[in-house]
Amino acid sequence: MQKLRLTMNETCHFLSVQRDKLNKMVKDDASFPRPIKEGTSRQAAVYFDRVEIEGWWEEKKQARYS
């Protein structure tokens, strides 16, 4: 069974990018899935939805042929 949510580090590993690149993607790419913050404090964990990340990647691949 695959995880539904990925931590920042897991998402970096999943996409093969460094943390600063992931943060840049979140900030600059409007189509990139928004992180989900678990809580209101500054230190609250941040997760990404695995299915949304996979969907975003598939859209990027399809855009190459458009």
Biopython code that builds the backbone (N, CA, C, O; Angstrom):
import numpy as np
from Bio.PDB.StructureBuilder import StructureBuilder

atoms = [
    (1, "MET", "N", (0.844, -1.186, 0.000)),
    (1, "MET", "CA", (0.000, 0.000, 0.000)),
    (1, "MET", "C", (0.884, 1.242, 0.000)),
    (1, "MET", "O", (1.844, 1.339, 0.763)),
    (2, "GLN", "N", (0.541, 2.186, -0.869)),
    (2, "GLN", "CA", (1.309, 3.417, -0.956)),
    (2, "GLN", "C", (0.735, 4.464, -0.013)),
    (2, "GLN", "O", (-0.457, 4.467, 0.295)),
    (3, "LYS", "N", (1.612, 5.348, 0.435)),
    (3, "LYS", "CA", (1.192, 6.443, 1.304)),
    (3, "LYS", "C", (0.304, 7.420, 0.543)),
    (3, "LYS", "O", (0.498, 7.649, -0.651)),
    (4, "LEU", "N", (-0.664, 7.990, 1.240)),
    (4, "LEU", "CA", (-1.508, 9.024, 0.643)),
    (4, "LEU", "C", (-0.831, 10.380, 0.679)),
    (4, "LEU", "O", (-0.999, 11.193, -0.230)),
    (5, "ARG", "N", (-0.068, 10.620, 1.730)),
    (5, "ARG", "CA", (0.594, 11.911, 1.876)),
    (5, "ARG", "C", (2.094, 11.714, 2.019)),
    (5, "ARG", "O", (2.563, 10.733, 2.595)),
    (6, "LEU", "N", (2.818, 12.658, 1.489)),
    (6, "LEU", "CA", (4.267, 12.621, 1.509)),
    (6, "LEU", "C", (4.810, 13.819, 2.278)),
    (6, "LEU", "O", (4.300, 14.932, 2.148)),
    (7, "THR", "N", (5.836, 13.589, 3.071)),
    (7, "THR", "CA", (6.500, 14.695, 3.755)),
    (7, "THR", "C", (7.313, 15.478, 2.727)),
    (7, "THR", "O", (7.442, 15.061, 1.576)),
    (8, "MET", "N", (7.852, 16.601, 3.147)),
    (8, "MET", "CA", (8.702, 17.404, 2.262)),
    (8, "MET", "C", (9.871, 16.553, 1.752)),
    (8, "MET", "O", (10.156, 16.543, 0.554)),
    (9, "ASN", "N", (10.541, 15.844, 2.657)),
    (9, "ASN", "CA", (11.691, 15.038, 2.258)),
    (9, "ASN", "C", (11.281, 13.908, 1.318)),
    (9, "ASN", "O", (11.981, 13.632, 0.344)),
    (10, "GLU", "N", (10.167, 13.260, 1.596)),
    (10, "GLU", "CA", (9.682, 12.194, 0.722)),
    (10, "GLU", "C", (9.319, 12.736, -0.657)),
    (10, "GLU", "O", (9.579, 12.092, -1.674)),
    (11, "THR", "N", (8.718, 13.924, -0.682)),
    (11, "THR", "CA", (8.356, 14.543, -1.957)),
    (11, "THR", "C", (9.607, 14.894, -2.745)),
    (11, "THR", "O", (9.647, 14.692, -3.959)),
    (12, "CYS", "N", (10.624, 15.414, -2.081)),
    (12, "CYS", "CA", (11.896, 15.714, -2.749)),
    (12, "CYS", "C", (12.481, 14.439, -3.348)),
    (12, "CYS", "O", (12.923, 14.429, -4.497)),
    (13, "HIS", "N", (12.481, 13.381, -2.572)),
    (13, "HIS", "CA", (13.013, 12.108, -3.055)),
    (13, "HIS", "C", (12.178, 11.582, -4.218)),
    (13, "HIS", "O", (12.726, 11.104, -5.212)),
    (14, "PHE", "N", (10.868, 11.668, -4.097)),
    (14, "PHE", "CA", (9.929, 11.196, -5.111)),
    (14, "PHE", "C", (10.158, 11.904, -6.445)),
    (14, "PHE", "O", (10.096, 11.277, -7.502)),
    (15, "LEU", "N", (10.424, 13.216, -6.394)),
    (15, "LEU", "CA", (10.626, 14.025, -7.601)),
    (15, "LEU", "C", (12.102, 14.171, -7.994)),
    (15, "LEU", "O", (12.422, 14.749, -9.033)),
    (16, "SER", "N", (12.984, 13.648, -7.160)),
    (16, "SER", "CA", (14.434, 13.753, -7.395)),
    (16, "SER", "C", (14.878, 15.207, -7.484)),
    (16, "SER", "O", (15.603, 15.590, -8.403)),
    (17, "VAL", "N", (14.438, 16.012, -6.525)),
    (17, "VAL", "CA", (14.853, 17.415, -6.456)),
    (17, "VAL", "C", (15.309, 17.730, -5.034)),
    (17, "VAL", "O", (14.984, 17.016, -4.085)),
    (18, "GLN", "N", (16.065, 18.807, -4.913)),
    (18, "GLN", "CA", (16.478, 19.288, -3.600)),
    (18, "GLN", "C", (15.341, 20.094, -2.973)),
    (18, "GLN", "O", (14.414, 20.515, -3.664)),
    (19, "ARG", "N", (15.420, 20.302, -1.680)),
    (19, "ARG", "CA", (14.366, 21.007, -0.950)),
    (19, "ARG", "C", (14.158, 22.433, -1.460)),
    (19, "ARG", "O", (13.019, 22.888, -1.561)),
    (20, "ASP", "N", (15.236, 23.140, -1.780)),
    (20, "ASP", "CA", (15.081, 24.510, -2.280)),
    (20, "ASP", "C", (14.383, 24.529, -3.633)),
    (20, "ASP", "O", (13.627, 25.456, -3.924)),
    (21, "LYS", "N", (14.625, 23.521, -4.460)),
    (21, "LYS", "CA", (13.938, 23.425, -5.756)),
    (21, "LYS", "C", (12.452, 23.143, -5.551)),
    (21, "LYS", "O", (11.615, 23.706, -6.256)),
    (22, "LEU", "N", (12.117, 22.280, -4.597)),
    (22, "LEU", "CA", (10.712, 21.996, -4.295)),
    (22, "LEU", "C", (10.011, 23.269, -3.824)),
    (22, "LEU", "O", (8.898, 23.562, -4.260)),
    (23, "ASN", "N", (10.654, 24.016, -2.945)),
    (23, "ASN", "CA", (10.063, 25.274, -2.473)),
    (23, "ASN", "C", (9.862, 26.261, -3.623)),
    (23, "ASN", "O", (8.860, 26.975, -3.656)),
    (24, "LYS", "N", (10.798, 26.307, -4.557)),
    (24, "LYS", "CA", (10.675, 27.184, -5.731)),
    (24, "LYS", "C", (9.508, 26.733, -6.605)),
    (24, "LYS", "O", (8.768, 27.569, -7.124)),
    (25, "MET", "N", (9.338, 25.436, -6.771)),
    (25, "MET", "CA", (8.228, 24.914, -7.564)),
    (25, "MET", "C", (6.892, 25.296, -6.927)),
    (25, "MET", "O", (5.964, 25.701, -7.627)),
    (26, "VAL", "N", (6.796, 25.171, -5.624)),
    (26, "VAL", "CA", (5.560, 25.533, -4.909)),
    (26, "VAL", "C", (5.274, 27.021, -5.101)),
    (26, "VAL", "O", (4.130, 27.419, -5.322)),
    (27, "LYS", "N", (6.316, 27.829, -5.014)),
    (27, "LYS", "CA", (6.152, 29.286, -5.098)),
    (27, "LYS", "C", (5.860, 29.766, -6.514)),
    (27, "LYS", "O", (4.994, 30.617, -6.716)),
    (28, "ASP", "N", (6.585, 29.222, -7.502)),
    (28, "ASP", "CA", (6.554, 29.781, -8.854)),
    (28, "ASP", "C", (5.639, 29.061, -9.842)),
    (28, "ASP", "O", (5.241, 29.656, -10.844)),
    (29, "ASP", "N", (5.301, 27.819, -9.594)),
    (29, "ASP", "CA", (4.498, 27.038, -10.540)),
    (29, "ASP", "C", (3.070, 26.931, -10.017)),
    (29, "ASP", "O", (2.802, 26.177, -9.082)),
    (30, "ALA", "N", (2.163, 27.679, -10.614)),
    (30, "ALA", "CA", (0.768, 27.694, -10.154)),
    (30, "ALA", "C", (0.085, 26.347, -10.326)),
    (30, "ALA", "O", (-0.901, 26.063, -9.646)),
    (31, "SER", "N", (0.597, 25.510, -11.227)),
    (31, "SER", "CA", (-0.023, 24.204, -11.443)),
    (31, "SER", "C", (0.478, 23.150, -10.460)),
    (31, "SER", "O", (-0.091, 22.061, -10.374)),
    (32, "PHE", "N", (1.534, 23.466, -9.722)),
    (32, "PHE", "CA", (2.078, 22.495, -8.765)),
    (32, "PHE", "C", (1.138, 22.370, -7.567)),
    (32, "PHE", "O", (0.637, 23.377, -7.067)),
    (33, "PRO", "N", (0.894, 21.138, -7.104)),
    (33, "PRO", "CA", (-0.026, 20.940, -5.972)),
    (33, "PRO", "C", (0.400, 21.710, -4.723)),
    (33, "PRO", "O", (1.577, 21.742, -4.364)),
    (34, "ARG", "N", (-0.568, 22.316, -4.083)),
    (34, "ARG", "CA", (-0.308, 23.077, -2.863)),
    (34, "ARG", "C", (-0.050, 22.129, -1.695)),
    (34, "ARG", "O", (-0.703, 21.093, -1.574)),
    (35, "PRO", "N", (0.901, 22.486, -0.841)),
    (35, "PRO", "CA", (1.152, 21.663, 0.345)),
    (35, "PRO", "C", (-0.017, 21.748, 1.331)),
    (35, "PRO", "O", (-0.765, 22.725, 1.357)),
    (36, "ILE", "N", (-0.145, 20.715, 2.123)),
    (36, "ILE", "CA", (-1.189, 20.645, 3.151)),
    (36, "ILE", "C", (-0.494, 20.766, 4.495)),
    (36, "ILE", "O", (0.328, 19.924, 4.856)),
    (37, "LYS", "N", (-0.826, 21.812, 5.230)),
    (37, "LYS", "CA", (-0.202, 22.028, 6.536)),
    (37, "LYS", "C", (-1.094, 21.416, 7.608)),
    (37, "LYS", "O", (-2.296, 21.678, 7.659)),
    (38, "GLU", "N", (-0.495, 20.608, 8.454)),
    (38, "GLU", "CA", (-1.237, 19.925, 9.504)),
    (38, "GLU", "C", (-1.100, 20.723, 10.805)),
    (38, "GLU", "O", (-0.229, 20.449, 11.631)),
    (39, "GLY", "N", (-1.967, 21.697, 10.963)),
    (39, "GLY", "CA", (-1.927, 22.537, 12.143)),
    (39, "GLY", "C", (-1.726, 23.990, 11.767)),
    (39, "GLY", "O", (-1.541, 24.323, 10.596)),
    (40, "THR", "N", (-1.765, 24.851, 12.771)),
    (40, "THR", "CA", (-1.657, 26.282, 12.518)),
    (40, "THR", "C", (-0.325, 26.875, 12.958)),
    (40, "THR", "O", (0.002, 28.005, 12.596)),
    (41, "SER", "N", (0.439, 26.125, 13.730)),
    (41, "SER", "CA", (1.707, 26.673, 14.207)),
    (41, "SER", "C", (2.738, 26.685, 13.086)),
    (41, "SER", "O", (2.620, 25.962, 12.097)),
    (42, "ARG", "N", (3.728, 27.508, 13.263)),
    (42, "ARG", "CA", (4.792, 27.632, 12.267)),
    (42, "ARG", "C", (5.550, 26.319, 12.082)),
    (42, "ARG", "O", (6.056, 26.041, 10.995)),
    (43, "GLN", "N", (5.629, 25.519, 13.131)),
    (43, "GLN", "CA", (6.369, 24.265, 13.094)),
    (43, "GLN", "C", (5.510, 23.072, 12.660)),
    (43, "GLN", "O", (5.992, 21.939, 12.635)),
    (44, "ALA", "N", (4.260, 23.315, 12.323)),
    (44, "ALA", "CA", (3.369, 22.219, 11.930)),
    (44, "ALA", "C", (3.912, 21.511, 10.688)),
    (44, "ALA", "O", (4.480, 22.136, 9.792)),
    (45, "ALA", "N", (3.723, 20.208, 10.662)),
    (45, "ALA", "CA", (4.203, 19.404, 9.541)),
    (45, "ALA", "C", (3.485, 19.793, 8.247)),
    (45, "ALA", "O", (2.315, 20.175, 8.256)),
    (46, "VAL", "N", (4.210, 19.685, 7.142)),
    (46, "VAL", "CA", (3.670, 19.989, 5.818)),
    (46, "VAL", "C", (3.737, 18.714, 4.991)),
    (46, "VAL", "O", (4.756, 18.023, 4.972)),
    (47, "TYR", "N", (2.645, 18.416, 4.310)),
    (47, "TYR", "CA", (2.567, 17.215, 3.489)),
    (47, "TYR", "C", (2.097, 17.569, 2.088)),
    (47, "TYR", "O", (1.508, 18.626, 1.862)),
    (48, "PHE", "N", (2.367, 16.669, 1.155)),
    (48, "PHE", "CA", (1.850, 16.762, -0.199)),
    (48, "PHE", "C", (1.045, 15.512, -0.482)),
    (48, "PHE", "O", (1.385, 14.424, -0.017)),
    (49, "ASP", "N", (-0.020, 15.669, -1.244)),
    (49, "ASP", "CA", (-0.853, 14.544, -1.635)),
    (49, "ASP", "C", (-0.162, 13.802, -2.778)),
    (49, "ASP", "O", (0.112, 14.390, -3.825)),
    (50, "ARG", "N", (0.115, 12.530, -2.583)),
    (50, "ARG", "CA", (0.838, 11.739, -3.573)),
    (50, "ARG", "C", (0.116, 11.702, -4.920)),
    (50, "ARG", "O", (0.751, 11.828, -5.967)),
    (51, "VAL", "N", (-1.201, 11.531, -4.897)),
    (51, "VAL", "CA", (-1.985, 11.450, -6.134)),
    (51, "VAL", "C", (-1.918, 12.768, -6.898)),
    (51, "VAL", "O", (-1.821, 12.761, -8.125)),
    (52, "GLU", "N", (-1.968, 13.898, -6.197)),
    (52, "GLU", "CA", (-1.863, 15.201, -6.851)),
    (52, "GLU", "C", (-0.483, 15.384, -7.488)),
    (52, "GLU", "O", (-0.372, 15.919, -8.591)),
    (53, "ILE", "N", (0.553, 14.945, -6.803)),
    (53, "ILE", "CA", (1.917, 15.054, -7.339)),
    (53, "ILE", "C", (2.037, 14.202, -8.601)),
    (53, "ILE", "O", (2.590, 14.650, -9.606)),
    (54, "GLU", "N", (1.522, 12.983, -8.549)),
    (54, "GLU", "CA", (1.576, 12.116, -9.726)),
    (54, "GLU", "C", (0.780, 12.716, -10.884)),
    (54, "GLU", "O", (1.222, 12.660, -12.032)),
    (55, "GLY", "N", (-0.384, 13.288, -10.596)),
    (55, "GLY", "CA", (-1.195, 13.929, -11.631)),
    (55, "GLY", "C", (-0.496, 15.116, -12.246)),
    (55, "GLY", "O", (-0.543, 15.305, -13.461)),
    (56, "TRP", "N", (0.155, 15.924, -11.421)),
    (56, "TRP", "CA", (0.914, 17.076, -11.910)),
    (56, "TRP", "C", (2.023, 16.612, -12.852)),
    (56, "TRP", "O", (2.242, 17.213, -13.904)),
    (57, "TRP", "N", (2.716, 15.551, -12.475)),
    (57, "TRP", "CA", (3.809, 15.042, -13.296)),
    (57, "TRP", "C", (3.289, 14.529, -14.645)),
    (57, "TRP", "O", (3.910, 14.760, -15.683)),
    (58, "GLU", "N", (2.156, 13.839, -14.621)),
    (58, "GLU", "CA", (1.568, 13.340, -15.865)),
    (58, "GLU", "C", (1.176, 14.505, -16.784)),
    (58, "GLU", "O", (1.370, 14.428, -17.997)),
    (59, "GLU", "N", (0.628, 15.576, -16.213)),
    (59, "GLU", "CA", (0.272, 16.757, -17.001)),
    (59, "GLU", "C", (1.523, 17.381, -17.631)),
    (59, "GLU", "O", (1.490, 17.809, -18.785)),
    (60, "LYS", "N", (2.602, 17.431, -16.888)),
    (60, "LYS", "CA", (3.863, 17.983, -17.402)),
    (60, "LYS", "C", (4.363, 17.139, -18.567)),
    (60, "LYS", "O", (4.838, 17.675, -19.568)),
    (61, "LYS", "N", (4.257, 15.836, -18.438)),
    (61, "LYS", "CA", (4.704, 14.955, -19.519)),
    (61, "LYS", "C", (3.833, 15.140, -20.761)),
    (61, "LYS", "O", (4.343, 15.195, -21.879)),
    (62, "GLN", "N", (2.526, 15.235, -20.562)),
    (62, "GLN", "CA", (1.612, 15.405, -21.692)),
    (62, "GLN", "C", (1.818, 16.751, -22.393)),
    (62, "GLN", "O", (1.639, 16.853, -23.607)),
    (63, "ALA", "N", (2.190, 17.774, -21.635)),
    (63, "ALA", "CA", (2.385, 19.111, -22.187)),
    (63, "ALA", "C", (3.553, 19.148, -23.181)),
    (63, "ALA", "O", (3.619, 20.041, -24.026)),
    (64, "ARG", "N", (4.460, 18.195, -23.086)),
    (64, "ARG", "CA", (5.586, 18.142, -24.013)),
    (64, "ARG", "C", (5.117, 17.901, -25.442)),
    (64, "ARG", "O", (5.774, 18.315, -26.397)),
    (65, "TYR", "N", (3.991, 17.237, -25.581)),
    (65, "TYR", "CA", (3.519, 16.844, -26.900)),
    (65, "TYR", "C", (2.433, 17.767, -27.444)),
    (65, "TYR", "O", (1.909, 17.542, -28.535)),
    (66, "SER", "N", (2.104, 18.783, -26.696)),
    (66, "SER", "CA", (1.049, 19.712, -27.133)),
    (66, "SER", "C", (1.603, 20.854, -27.952)),
    (66, "SER", "O", (0.848, 21.720, -28.394)),
]
sb = StructureBuilder()
sb.init_structure("model")
sb.init_model(0)
sb.init_chain("A")
sb.init_seg("    ")
for serial, (resi, resn, name, xyz) in enumerate(atoms, 1):
    if name == "N":
        sb.init_residue(resn, " ", resi, " ")
    sb.init_atom(name, np.array(xyz, "f"), 0.0, 1.0, " ", f" {name:<3s}", serial, name[0])
structure = sb.get_structure()
